[in-house]
Amino acid sequence: MPVCALLILLGALQVNHGGAHGFTRGRFSPAPQAPPQAGAGTPIPPGQATRPREGEALPNVHQPASPTAPEHYTLSPERRAKAIAYSRDQYILYFVDFVLSISIYLLLWRTRTAAAFRDWARKLARRHIAQCAIFVPVFAAAASLLRSPLDYYAGFALDHRFGLSTQSFASWLGDWAKNLAVTAVLGTLVVWIFYLVVRRAPRRWWFYFWLLTIPLALGFMLLEPFVIEPLFFKFTPLEKTRPALTARVEGMLDHAGLEVPHSRIFEMDASAKTKTLNAYVSGVGASKRVVVWDNTLRMMSEDETLLVLGHEVGHYVLRHILKEFALIELLVLGLFYLGFVALNGVVERLGTRSAVESVGDLASFPIALSVLTALSFLISPVVNGISRHFEHQADQFALEVTYGIVLDPNAAEARALQTLGEEDLADPDPHPFIEYWLYSHPPLDERIRFAAAYKPWTEGKPLELVRPR
């Protein structure tokens, strides 16, 4: 569950800072799908599972392609029309959400509502941290109530209309309230630190606060799997529900050279709320985990699930989470400087007209959110471009790491992607602008075509991403 707009002060890039890389991460990440494949994966002939030594070319192994493996993302006419309609509604909601967020922040500023919340906090408490503990939850509640119609439509009504949700309204409302509570708690901490820095370093706060976002974001990445995720879903170690699959995952992890204890490979009860399929990785260090949704396990064969998990393992082996974190932090540094310039300019020219005393005044909070929301929106294509690069690498890694474990990794990955696309109603033909601005993964057809074509082992070439053992 994403923590909403208050955490924009961590760079307005909460989803990326959270370290959540998924097989279809992001609202507009095309998902994969095809008819469910029954039964366990096909055993690998003993000679085929042998890995070459480092520096040695792969044997020229020609594996028969599965007759059911797609080479393109294809949908029936009825399903295609449904996927296009669903995707276009999501695209519209993305831009409506941006406009509405800015509008709400400006409304709370220009109507002096934020100033009234500040005055109330000052009356009830003297210490700055206590004032933040009053101001932030009240501000978050007001903003959330104003945007609740859109939240309801985007998070509940739309998926029910397209038959993708199994969640009751009471459950959705409970999640909405939990998200608000998490926002209030974490937002209080972030806002307190932000204004403390602004007041003590009015000309350099953009740099000092940026430095502080690094441990803040890393701390959130560490704690999110333990503290935030269990609030919304139930997690069960995969070895308890799928011991045979877990044993095969062990072999894949050994080929990858990665140690992930069984206790950190989970099945998530996504079916309690959705019919869609996915898997993801989150956390860092001791909190890192690989999570596969129960819907995914039911709809895919073991071979296909191994390709999905191989993709997730690739994010860890290739250090995508930390690489993306570092790249985005550099972007955030520039974002904060531009925010510093814009925020100072707005407060100096217009702030006093709406009872904002200075940039260090809590009443300036909606202005800060407006500025950073706008700047974050403008850099989202860069962030998504970085993500698409890493997701493509993870697709390639999955094919390489399962070579010798899955009889036909190309067919398994192509089927998995097709299945995910069908079940999640992925857009079969996204506009290039939509892909550029919104997609955190390559378009699904592109991913399937790569999965079908990438076969270095048929040419005796060495693997690029997986080191032979």
Summary of the structure (lengths in Angstrom):
residues: 469
radius of gyration: 23.7
end to end distance: 38.1
largest distance: 77.6
contacts: 1642
relative contact order: 0.20
helix: 67%
strand: 5%
